Amino acid sequence: MKVTILGATGRTGQQLITQALAAGHEVVAYARNPDKITQTHPRLQVVGGGLEDDGALRHAFQGTDAVLSGLGPVGNNPDYVLGRSTPHIIRTMQAEGVSRLVLATGAGVRWPGDTPGLFDQLMGFLLKTLAKHVLEDSRRMVTAVVNSDLAWTIVRVPVLNDNPATGTVRVGMVGQGTGSKLSRADMAAFMLAQLQSKQYVRQAPTISN
């Protein structure tokens, strides 16, 4: 399978690249600063471009089977980079005939079926108070994806860390058995597993360790 990874220079993106290659996939790593990608592999292609550069995005999506996004908000400011760029990503995927999208966002983006407990409510309050633009940018990204005709899976995650993979994750809705921490390695593994599964198509599960 050929996969395109957005946000390839971030820590989640690096995990996605490493694990996708290990699984035998052909990988296109898309990055604004491609020189930051130091990995080399016969099945790894690096494409440089911005998130609103339709031409570069189309080049990155040519012949790909799925898009994996580890993109996150850029600072707590009202630029709303994700909200602005997501329509470009969707449009260029559609133009290239790519329908499968797996992307990550924070568990602070609520979803029908969530039953946040006191800790979740406190974290939500802090996000709204201290990082309201981060939360709003993520919401705009999710709204654009949900309103598209893509076969999307939105993977909602808690606080991330760089611990080694455990090989297992808890999957559910906020307040229903999921925890407050997750390793990027386990997150990447779960996202890649969705390429072989239809279980969470057009759903937004929360995962944690």
C-alpha positions as CSV (number, residue, x, y, z in Angstrom):
1,M,0.0,0.0,0.0
2,K,1.1,3.5,-0.7
3,V,0.5,6.1,2.0
4,T,1.1,9.8,2.2
5,I,2.0,11.2,5.7
6,L,1.2,14.8,6.6
7,G,3.1,16.5,9.4
8,A,6.0,14.2,8.6
9,T,8.6,16.2,10.5
10,G,6.8,16.0,13.8
11,R,7.3,13.3,16.4
12,T,4.1,11.6,15.5
13,G,4.9,11.9,11.8
14,Q,8.3,10.3,12.4
15,Q,6.7,7.4,14.1
16,L,4.2,7.0,11.2
17,I,7.1,7.0,8.7
18,T,9.1,4.4,10.6
19,Q,6.2,2.1,11.3
20,A,4.7,2.4,7.8
21,L,8.1,1.4,6.2
22,A,8.5,-1.4,8.7
23,A,5.0,-2.7,7.6
24,G,6.1,-2.8,4.0
25,H,4.3,0.3,2.8
26,E,5.5,2.7,0.2
27,V,5.6,6.1,2.0
28,V,5.4,9.7,0.8
29,A,6.4,12.1,3.5
30,Y,5.0,15.6,3.0
31,A,6.6,18.5,4.8
32,R,7.0,22.2,4.6
33,N,10.7,21.8,5.5
34,P,11.7,18.5,3.8
35,D,15.3,18.8,4.8
36,K,14.2,18.0,8.4
37,I,13.4,14.5,7.3
38,T,16.6,12.6,7.9
39,Q,15.3,9.1,7.3
40,T,16.2,7.4,4.0
41,H,14.7,4.3,2.5
42,P,14.1,2.9,-1.0
43,R,10.3,3.1,-0.3
44,L,10.4,6.6,1.1
45,Q,9.8,9.7,-1.0
46,V,9.9,13.1,0.5
47,V,7.8,15.9,-1.0
48,G,8.1,19.5,0.1
49,G,5.2,22.0,0.2
50,G,2.8,24.0,2.3
51,L,-0.6,22.8,3.5
52,E,-2.4,25.3,1.2
53,D,-0.3,24.5,-1.8
54,D,-2.7,22.5,-4.0
55,G,-0.1,21.7,-6.6
56,A,2.4,20.2,-4.1
57,L,-0.4,18.4,-2.3
58,R,-1.6,16.8,-5.6
59,H,1.9,15.7,-6.3
60,A,2.1,14.1,-2.9
61,F,-1.3,12.4,-3.3
62,Q,-0.7,11.0,-6.8
63,G,-1.2,7.2,-6.8
64,T,-1.5,7.0,-3.0
65,D,-4.0,4.7,-1.3
66,A,-4.5,6.6,1.9
67,V,-3.5,9.8,3.8
68,L,-2.3,9.7,7.4
69,S,-2.2,13.1,9.2
70,G,-0.2,13.8,12.4
71,L,-0.7,17.5,11.9
72,G,-1.4,19.6,15.0
73,P,-2.2,23.3,15.7
74,V,0.7,25.7,15.3
75,G,0.7,27.8,18.4
76,N,-2.2,29.3,20.4
77,N,-3.1,32.0,17.9
78,P,-6.1,32.8,15.7
79,D,-4.3,31.9,12.4
80,Y,-6.2,28.6,12.4
81,V,-3.7,26.9,10.1
82,L,-5.5,23.5,10.3
83,G,-8.9,25.0,9.7
84,R,-7.6,26.9,6.6
85,S,-5.6,24.1,5.1
86,T,-8.0,21.1,5.6
87,P,-10.3,22.1,2.8
88,H,-7.2,22.2,0.5
89,I,-6.2,18.7,1.7
90,I,-9.7,17.3,1.1
91,R,-10.1,18.9,-2.3
92,T,-6.8,17.6,-3.6
93,M,-7.4,14.2,-2.2
94,Q,-10.7,14.1,-4.1
95,A,-9.0,15.4,-7.2
96,E,-6.6,12.5,-7.1
97,G,-9.2,9.9,-6.2
98,V,-8.0,9.3,-2.7
99,S,-10.8,8.6,-0.2
100,R,-9.1,7.1,2.9
101,L,-8.0,9.6,5.6
102,V,-6.9,8.8,9.1
103,L,-6.0,11.9,11.2
104,A,-5.3,12.7,14.8
105,T,-6.7,15.4,17.0
106,G,-6.9,16.1,20.7
107,A,-9.5,14.4,22.9
108,G,-10.6,17.9,23.9
109,V,-12.6,17.9,20.6
110,R,-15.8,16.4,21.9
111,W,-18.0,13.9,20.0
112,P,-21.5,12.5,20.4
113,G,-21.3,9.7,22.9
114,D,-18.7,11.3,25.1
115,T,-19.4,11.3,28.9
116,P,-16.5,13.4,30.3
117,G,-15.8,12.9,33.9
118,L,-14.5,15.6,36.3
119,F,-10.9,15.3,35.1
120,D,-12.1,15.6,31.4
121,Q,-14.2,18.6,32.3
122,L,-11.3,20.3,34.0
123,M,-9.0,19.7,31.1
124,G,-11.7,21.0,28.7
125,F,-12.1,24.1,30.8
126,L,-8.3,24.7,30.8
127,L,-8.2,24.2,27.0
128,K,-11.0,26.7,26.5
129,T,-9.3,29.2,28.8
130,L,-5.6,28.8,28.1
131,A,-5.6,27.4,24.6
132,K,-8.9,28.4,23.0
133,H,-7.4,29.0,19.6
134,V,-5.7,25.5,19.6
135,L,-9.1,24.0,20.4
136,E,-10.9,26.1,17.8
137,D,-8.4,25.2,15.1
138,S,-8.8,21.5,15.8
139,R,-12.6,21.9,15.7
140,R,-12.5,23.6,12.4
141,M,-10.3,20.8,11.0
142,V,-12.6,18.1,12.3
143,T,-15.7,19.9,11.0
144,A,-14.3,20.1,7.5
145,V,-13.4,16.4,7.5
146,V,-16.7,15.3,8.9
147,N,-18.6,17.3,6.2
148,S,-16.6,15.7,3.4
149,D,-17.4,12.5,1.5
150,L,-14.0,10.9,2.4
151,A,-13.8,7.6,4.3
152,W,-12.3,9.3,7.3
153,T,-11.3,8.1,10.8
154,I,-10.6,10.8,13.4
155,V,-8.3,9.4,16.2
156,R,-8.7,11.5,19.3
157,V,-5.8,11.4,21.7
158,P,-4.9,12.5,25.2
159,V,-1.5,13.8,26.4
160,L,1.2,12.3,24.2
161,N,4.6,11.0,25.3
162,D,7.6,9.4,23.7
163,N,7.5,6.2,25.7
164,P,8.1,2.9,23.9
165,A,5.1,1.2,22.3
166,T,3.1,-1.1,24.6
167,G,1.4,-2.9,21.7
168,T,-2.0,-2.3,23.2
169,V,-4.4,0.7,23.4
170,R,-7.7,1.3,25.1
171,V,-10.4,2.5,22.6
172,G,-13.6,4.2,23.5
173,M,-15.2,7.5,24.0
174,V,-14.1,10.3,26.4
175,G,-15.1,9.3,30.0
176,Q,-15.7,5.6,29.1
177,G,-12.6,3.7,30.1
178,T,-9.9,5.6,28.2
179,G,-7.0,7.2,30.1
180,S,-5.1,10.5,30.1
181,K,-1.8,9.4,28.4
182,L,-0.7,7.8,25.2
183,S,2.7,7.0,23.6
184,R,3.2,8.3,20.1
185,A,4.4,4.9,19.1
186,D,1.1,3.3,20.1
187,M,-0.8,6.1,18.4
188,A,1.0,5.6,15.1
189,A,0.4,1.9,15.3
190,F,-3.3,2.4,15.8
191,M,-3.5,4.8,12.9
192,L,-1.7,2.5,10.6
193,A,-4.0,-0.4,11.7
194,Q,-7.0,1.6,10.4
195,L,-5.7,1.2,6.9
196,Q,-6.7,-2.5,7.1
197,S,-9.9,-2.0,8.9
198,K,-13.3,-0.5,8.3
199,Q,-14.4,-0.6,12.0
200,Y,-13.9,3.1,12.7
201,V,-14.7,4.6,9.3
202,R,-16.5,7.9,9.8
203,Q,-16.1,7.5,13.5
204,A,-13.9,9.4,16.1
205,P,-12.7,7.0,18.8
206,T,-10.5,8.2,21.7
207,I,-7.5,6.0,22.4
208,S,-5.1,5.8,25.3
209,N,-2.6,3.6,27.1
